[in-house]
Amino acid sequence: MPLAMRIHRYGGPEELVADTVAATPPRAGEIRIRHTAIGVNYTDIHARRGDYVESRVLTGPATIGMEGIGVVEAVGAGVTRFAVGARVGYAARPLGAYCEARNFPADACVAIPDGVPDDVAAASLLKGMTVEYLIRRVHRVAPGEVVVFHAAAGGVGTIAGQWFRALGAQAVGIVGSAEKAELARQNGYAHVFVQGRDDWPARVRELTGGAGVAAVYDSVGRTTWDGSLACLAPRGWMVCFGNSSGEVPPVSLNRLREKSLVLTWTRLGEFTATPAELDACATTFFAMVTAGAIRPRVQQAFPLARAADAHRLLEARGTTGSLVLVP
Ligand SMILES: NC(=O)c1ccc[n+]([C@@H]2O[C@H](COP(=O)([O-])OP(=O)(O)OC[C@H]3O[C@@H](n4cnc5c(N)ncnc54)[C@H](OP(=O)(O)O)[C@@H]3O)[C@@H](O)[C@H]2O)c1
């Protein structure tokens, strides 16, 4: 029976326990995927901790994980999108990627291009599609434009930096340490400031001659919210897409009135909701990878059974680039 890393209750990394689960044939519209590599994402930490009210849905033991790469072992009734033997990946709900094999809706999977190895795909499908929708479809970043991106040395952040460089944008990365600053520079950020060391909102205003930036992409949340607003130019875009440091407390709309700001909180799922949109998003991202413009950084691969160790590292801000699990 396939191994699955499950939680039986919300809590710390120690709650991830190795269970075996019965394999069932795929239902109509599903494919059965034998995983070859599994992506680790910060959202998995939130799922394990039960941070978000809307995702506290645990009614029994549950496998977490939103991103898997593998080979199709069986197809359910009505599936024409993939055949047995196809290399596929997904970055979507329902949760359950931390396992050797599972069933998943075929419409929510994409084909993995031949030139992209399994570990690279697992390190980048979710994060790369996130960057695609953030910088091309939420606020479209223009060549030469100055924007701020938080957690610039992280999984999403390193891919974003390389994409900004390819676009010719002047991205400002915010990171948590001097070592991460160096890595962010290597990954395409034109300027990098260290949270806790630099007065980064002031430095951002300085380097834009007091004008501020067109957009701030903020996945850190509680600790960066105020500084991010201060960085923005009039009519700037405040794009919230994560809460790594905790949720932003309720805010007054009057904060936006000061500079006619646009505020949004976006999620990948709403930008890949149909097979056509999903395929376009993945194809655009993988084209950047196969062209060599983006080289996703696989920092470390852990055996699936050591998923808790991967969580400890990610949660302690100890990662640069991406972690993957290998079944
Ligand atoms: N909404 C969406 O569509 C979407 C999709 C994908 C990811 N996300 C979000 O994007 C963010 C990045 O995801 P990722 O998987 O690539 O993770 P990651 O950036 O590799 O890791 C999170 C980073 O956040 C920073 N951070 C700042 N304060 C923190 C704190 N108090 N605790 C922990 N980390 C803190 C750390 O970088 P420094 O040490 O450099 O500060 C840390 O390395 C996450 O918030 C994730 O939930 C959102």
The ligand as an ORCA input file, in Angstrom:
! r2SCAN-3c Opt
* xyz 0 1
  N      -1.412     33.288     -3.105
  C      -0.759     32.499     -3.951
  O      -1.197     32.277     -5.089
  C       0.526     31.873     -3.508
  C       1.136     30.880     -4.278
  C       2.384     30.401     -3.885
  C       2.979     30.879     -2.721
  N       2.312     31.811     -1.980
  C       2.939     32.387     -0.774
  O       4.179     32.953     -1.165
  C       5.099     32.870     -0.099
  C       6.376     32.208     -0.586
  O       6.145     30.802     -0.718
  P       7.367     29.800     -0.810
  O       6.774     28.440     -0.733
  O       8.231     30.170     -1.954
  O       8.129     30.098      0.572
  P       9.537     30.818      0.779
  O       9.472     32.212      0.241
  O      10.621     29.949      0.286
  O       9.601     30.843      2.362
  C       8.971     31.841      3.107
  C       9.908     33.024      3.369
  O       9.163     34.067      3.980
  C      10.058     34.888      4.706
  N       9.544     35.216      6.027
  C       9.450     36.469      6.520
  N       8.976     36.447      7.763
  C       8.781     35.159      8.100
  C       8.337     34.503      9.294
  N       7.974     35.198     10.378
  N       8.258     33.164      9.280
  C       8.593     32.461      8.189
  N       9.045     33.029      7.035
  C       9.133     34.371      6.999
  C      11.376     34.129      4.838
  O      12.305     34.758      3.951
  P      13.322     35.869      4.562
  O      14.081     35.186      5.647
  O      14.159     36.263      3.399
  O      12.459     36.986      5.072
  C      11.032     32.736      4.347
  O      12.141     32.083      3.783
  C       4.361     32.150      1.040
  O       3.803     33.120      1.902
  C       3.270     31.389      0.321
  O       2.178     31.067      1.152
  C       1.112     32.304     -2.343
*
